[in-house]
Amino acid sequence: MMKAILKGFSVVAVSSLLLQTVGCGQSPVRNPFAGRQEPKVGALPELSQARMAPEASIAWTNTSLSKQEYFTKLRPFISEQTLYGADHSGKVVALDIQNGKKLWSVNTGRKWIAGPTLCNNQLLLTTKDAMVVALDPNSGHTLWETKVSSEVLAPPSGGKDIVLVHAIDGSVTALEAKAGKSLWRVDQSSVPSLTLRYSSSPVVNGNTVLVGFATGKLQAFDINSGLMEWERSITQPRGRSELQRMVDISADPIIVGNTAFAINYQGKLAAVNVQSGNLLWERELSSYQNIAADQHYVYVTDTSHNLWAIEQETGKTSWKQDALHDRYITGPAVVKGNVVVADRGGYLHFVDSRDGHLLNRLNVKGKYYQEPVSHANGVWVHAQNGKIAAVQLKDGSTG
């Protein structure tokens, strides 16, 4: 059975949709919206006055990687003092996060589509032809590769010598980290005929694996056996058309303490107990981008590109920042008490986590579709043209 995949979507402009028809193990064969122009980026909004704004500057840039395809999950991964990045041409690089100098680089010739992530001392990526590949993080040498049931659009994850993969056919596969041997696989009984061309990565919490699916369900599995522990429907599909009934959980669930937060497209943001799956609260809010959290709030960029802060305990709105909606901002990151988003016009925006005021912005040039990566006192962004930029925050931040 053929499956239609929605790629490059926008709730405000149908002309920005990129529809693809995909068969099992096949490449996309139809793209009727190819070549359509993206919406024009709006003017920069005014900044808040008389505020202690974070002092941000570009520490370094690196252009080792090539141009990326749109709306994928190839994004940098930082471990200690090393940043790992990859592009669609098959290149993988390791950079020193202090100065951007190249530690190593390999050109595999593969069509990377998601990753990299570092797990079990292995660098994990996926390809367009449904391969999961593990590289040595010290050299880029290939350790093993395994073919799974279909294309994987979400970075792999894992724990306890297990690699976890969520494929676009709805399956979740556990692989042995040592050699990539399949340990167990869970298939969904039904997969929507139309889904977003984004998938969520499995999230590990002890012996429990949380996965959000295109059906709008959040499920918990035992990491060793694959047996389902509980299931929670975040949103039930509604509407007459397949487009109206799309409720994908394409953002990675996040866990704070004993609470998991999950959000879906055309649906809800929900808080559930990690151990039982019991619903703590839910509220109407739609997003396909990754969310972020600190000790008090969950931060969400919705499908209209507004930025929200939601109270973790109650689900109530703390603030909403809508001045950036026509800048087409990414999902958020949190660094030194600030919420940071990038936009398609090349800017990083720093927002006060306490009340949502715009504090500062920095022109890092390029188009950004993936959320910034935060680490210590800085953020790193990966532009669509392949450039990676490191931005350092100095004294004066709200943190």
C-alpha positions in Angstrom: 0.0 0.0 0.0 1.3 3.4 -0.9 1.8 6.0 1.8 1.6 9.8 1.3 4.1 11.9 3.3 3.7 15.6 4.0 7.0 17.4 3.8 7.8 21.1 4.4 4.3 22.0 5.6 2.8 25.3 6.8 -0.6 25.9 8.3 -0.8 29.4 6.8 0.3 28.6 3.2 -0.8 25.4 1.5 1.6 26.4 -1.4 4.5 25.7 0.9 3.5 22.0 1.2 5.7 19.4 -0.3 3.7 16.2 -0.8 5.5 12.9 -1.5 4.1 9.5 -2.3 6.3 6.7 -0.9 6.1 3.0 -1.3 7.7 0.4 1.0 11.4 0.8 0.6 11.0 3.1 -2.4 12.2 6.7 -3.0 9.7 9.5 -3.3 8.1 9.5 -6.7 6.0 12.7 -6.7 6.6 16.2 -5.5 3.9 18.5 -7.0 4.9 21.5 -5.0 8.6 21.4 -5.9 10.0 24.9 -6.8 7.4 26.9 -4.9 8.8 29.9 -3.1 8.8 30.1 0.7 6.8 32.8 2.4 8.6 36.1 2.7 10.2 36.7 6.1 8.8 39.7 8.0 10.5 42.7 9.5 12.5 42.5 12.7 10.3 43.5 15.8 11.4 46.0 18.3 13.4 44.8 21.4 12.3 45.4 25.0 13.8 48.5 26.5 15.5 48.9 29.9 16.1 45.2 30.2 19.3 43.3 31.2 19.9 41.7 27.8 22.3 38.8 27.2 25.5 39.9 25.4 25.9 37.5 22.5 28.6 37.2 19.9 29.7 34.8 17.2 32.7 32.8 18.6 33.4 30.9 15.3 31.8 29.5 12.2 32.7 26.4 10.2 31.7 25.7 6.6 33.0 22.1 6.3 29.5 20.7 5.6 27.5 21.1 2.5 24.0 22.4 1.8 21.2 20.5 3.6 17.8 19.4 2.3 14.8 21.2 3.9 12.9 20.0 6.9 15.1 17.1 8.0 16.6 16.2 11.4 20.3 16.5 10.6 21.4 18.7 13.5 24.6 19.0 15.6 25.2 16.9 18.6 27.5 18.1 21.4 29.3 15.8 23.8 31.7 17.4 26.3 34.1 19.4 24.1 33.2 18.0 20.7 30.5 18.9 18.3 29.5 16.3 15.7 27.7 17.3 12.4 26.6 15.6 9.2 25.2 16.6 5.8 23.3 15.0 3.0 26.3 14.4 0.8 27.6 11.9 3.3 30.1 14.0 5.2 30.5 13.7 9.0 32.7 16.1 11.0 33.9 16.4 14.6 34.7 20.0 15.7 36.3 21.5 18.8 33.4 23.5 20.4 35.8 26.1 21.7 37.3 27.2 18.4 35.5 25.3 15.6 38.7 23.5 14.5 38.2 20.2 12.7 39.2 17.2 14.8 38.4 14.7 12.0 36.2 14.5 8.9 35.0 11.6 6.8 33.1 11.5 3.5 31.0 8.3 3.5 29.1 9.0 0.3 25.9 8.1 2.1 22.7 10.2 1.9 22.3 11.0 5.6 18.8 11.9 6.7 18.9 12.0 10.5 21.4 12.4 13.3 24.1 12.3 14.5 23.6 11.2 18.1 26.2 9.8 20.4 25.1 6.7 22.4 27.0 3.8 23.8 30.2 5.5 22.7 29.0 5.3 19.1 28.0 8.0 16.6 24.6 7.1 15.1 23.1 8.3 11.8 20.5 7.1 9.3 20.3 7.1 5.6 17.6 7.6 2.9 17.8 3.9 2.1 16.8 2.8 5.6 20.3 2.1 6.9 21.3 2.7 10.5 25.1 3.3 10.7 27.4 3.5 13.8 30.7 5.4 13.5 33.6 5.6 15.9 33.3 9.0 17.5 37.1 9.4 17.7 37.8 8.8 14.0 34.6 8.5 12.0 35.4 4.9 11.1 32.3 2.8 10.4 31.7 0.2 13.1 28.6 -1.4 11.8 25.5 -0.8 9.6 22.0 -2.4 9.7 19.0 -2.1 7.4 15.7 -1.5 9.1 12.1 -1.7 7.8 11.8 1.8 6.2 13.4 5.2 6.1 14.2 6.7 9.5 13.5 10.5 9.7 14.4 10.8 13.4 17.8 10.6 15.0 18.4 7.2 16.7 18.7 7.0 20.5 19.3 4.3 23.0 20.8 3.2 26.3 22.1 0.1 28.1 23.9 -1.2 25.0 20.8 -0.8 22.9 20.2 1.4 19.9 16.6 2.5 19.2 15.2 3.5 15.9 11.7 4.9 15.0 11.0 4.5 11.2 8.3 6.2 9.1 6.3 2.9 8.8 5.6 3.3 12.5 7.9 0.6 13.7 10.3 0.8 16.6 13.4 -1.4 16.4 15.9 -2.2 19.1 19.4 -3.0 17.9 22.3 -4.5 19.8 24.8 -1.6 20.1 27.9 -3.9 19.7 27.1 -5.0 16.1 23.7 -3.7 15.1 21.9 -7.1 15.5 18.1 -6.8 15.8 16.9 -7.5 19.3 13.2 -6.7 19.0 10.8 -4.8 16.8 7.3 -3.3 17.5 5.0 -2.6 14.6 1.9 -0.3 14.8 -1.4 -2.0 13.9 -2.3 1.0 11.7 -0.4 3.9 10.2 -2.2 7.0 8.8 -2.1 7.2 5.0 -0.9 10.9 5.3 1.8 11.9 7.8 4.3 14.6 8.4 7.8 14.1 7.0 9.1 14.4 10.5 9.3 11.7 13.2 10.0 11.7 16.9 13.1 10.0 18.4 12.6 7.4 21.1 13.4 8.8 24.6 14.9 6.5 27.2 14.1 6.8 30.9 15.6 4.0 32.9 14.2 0.8 31.5 11.3 2.6 29.8 11.3 3.9 26.2 8.8 6.6 25.2 7.9 7.0 21.6 5.4 9.4 19.9 3.6 8.1 16.8 1.9 9.5 13.8 -1.4 8.2 15.2 -1.2 10.8 18.0 -0.4 8.2 20.6 2.5 8.2 23.1 3.6 4.7 24.0 6.0 3.3 26.6 7.9 0.1 26.0 10.3 -2.0 28.1 13.8 -1.4 26.7 14.9 -5.0 27.1 11.8 -6.8 25.7 9.8 -4.3 23.6 6.7 -5.1 25.6 4.3 -2.2 25.9 3.9 -0.8 29.4 1.2 1.8 28.7 -0.4 3.9 25.9 -1.8 7.4 26.0 -3.7 9.0 23.1 -2.6 12.7 23.1 -5.1 13.6 20.4 -7.7 11.6 18.5 -7.8 12.2 14.7 -10.8 14.3 13.7 -12.1 15.8 10.5 -13.2 14.4 7.1 -10.1 14.7 5.1 -6.7 12.9 5.6 -5.1 16.4 6.0 -7.5 17.4 8.8 -7.0 14.1 10.6 -3.2 14.4 10.9 -2.1 14.3 14.5 1.5 13.3 14.3 3.7 13.4 17.3 6.8 14.5 15.4 8.5 16.5 18.3 10.6 14.4 20.6 8.9 13.8 24.0 10.8 15.4 26.9 11.0 14.2 30.5 11.3 16.4 33.6 11.4 14.4 36.8 8.5 11.9 36.7 6.6 13.8 34.0 6.8 13.4 30.3 5.6 16.2 28.0 4.5 15.4 24.4 2.9 17.6 21.7 1.4 16.8 18.4 0.4 18.4 15.2 -3.2 19.8 15.1 -3.7 18.6 18.6 -2.5 19.1 22.2 0.3 19.5 24.6 0.0 16.9 27.4 1.8 16.0 30.6 1.7 12.4 31.6 3.2 10.4 34.4 6.3 8.5 33.1 5.6 5.3 35.2 1.9 4.9 34.7 1.0 7.0 31.6 -1.8 8.7 33.6 -2.7 12.1 32.2 -1.8 15.0 34.5 -3.1 17.8 32.2 -3.6 18.6 28.5 -4.3 21.7 26.5 -5.0 22.7 22.9 -1.6 23.5 21.2 -0.2 22.4 17.9 3.5 21.9 17.0 5.7 19.7 14.8 9.0 21.1 16.2 11.0 20.0 19.2 10.1 21.5 22.5 12.3 22.6 25.4 12.0 22.9 29.2 13.7 24.3 32.3 12.7 23.8 36.0 9.4 25.6 35.6 8.1 25.9 32.0 7.8 24.0 28.8 8.6 26.1 25.8 6.8 25.5 22.5 7.0 27.0 19.0 3.5 26.4 17.6 2.6 25.8 14.0 1.9 29.5 13.5 5.5 30.2 14.7 4.4 31.8 18.0 6.6 31.0 21.1 4.8 29.9 24.3 5.9 29.3 27.9 3.6 26.7 29.6 3.6 26.1 33.3 4.8 22.5 34.0 2.6 21.9 37.0 -0.7 23.2 35.6 -0.5 23.5 31.8 -1.5 27.2 32.0 0.0 29.8 29.8 2.7 31.9 31.5 3.4 34.0 28.3 3.1 34.0 24.6 5.5 35.8 22.2 3.9 36.4 18.8 6.1 39.2 17.4 8.3 36.6 15.7 5.6 34.6 13.9 6.4 36.0 10.4 10.1 35.3 11.0 9.3 31.6 10.8 11.2 30.7 14.0 12.6 27.3 14.9 11.9 25.3 18.0 13.4 26.7 21.2 16.5 26.0 23.2 17.2 27.2 26.8 20.6 28.7 27.8 21.5 30.8 30.9 17.9 31.7 31.7 17.0 32.7 28.1 14.9 31.0 25.5 16.6 31.1 22.1 15.1 30.5 18.7 16.6 30.9 15.2 14.7 32.1 12.1 14.7 31.8 8.3 16.1 35.3 8.0 19.4 34.4 9.7 18.8 35.7 13.2 19.0 34.3 16.7 16.5 35.8 19.1 16.9 35.8 22.9 13.7 35.9 24.9 13.3 36.4 28.6 12.2 33.1 30.1 10.3 34.9 32.9 7.9 37.0 30.8 8.6 36.4 27.1 10.1 39.9 26.3 12.5 40.1 23.4 15.9 40.9 24.9 18.4 40.7 22.1 19.1 39.3 18.6 22.2 38.4 16.6 22.6 38.0 12.9 24.3 34.7 12.3 23.3 34.7 8.6 21.6 31.8 6.8 18.3 30.0 6.9 17.5 27.9 10.0 15.0 25.1 10.3 16.4 23.1 13.3 16.4 24.4 16.8 19.6 25.8 18.3 21.7 23.3 20.4 22.6 24.7 23.9 25.6 23.7 25.9 27.1 25.5 29.0 27.2 29.2 28.1 26.6 29.0 24.4 24.4 27.9 21.5 25.3 26.3 18.2 23.2 26.5 15.1 23.3 24.6 11.8 22.1 26.6 8.7 20.5 25.1 5.7 23.6 26.0 3.6 25.7 23.8 5.9 27.4 26.4 8.0 27.7 25.8 11.7 28.0 28.8 14.0 28.9 29.0 17.7 27.4 31.8 19.7 28.8 32.7 23.2 26.8 34.4 25.9 28.7 36.7 28.3 27.8 38.5 31.5 24.5 40.3 31.4 22.3 37.3 30.7 19.2 36.8 32.7 20.5 33.5 34.1 
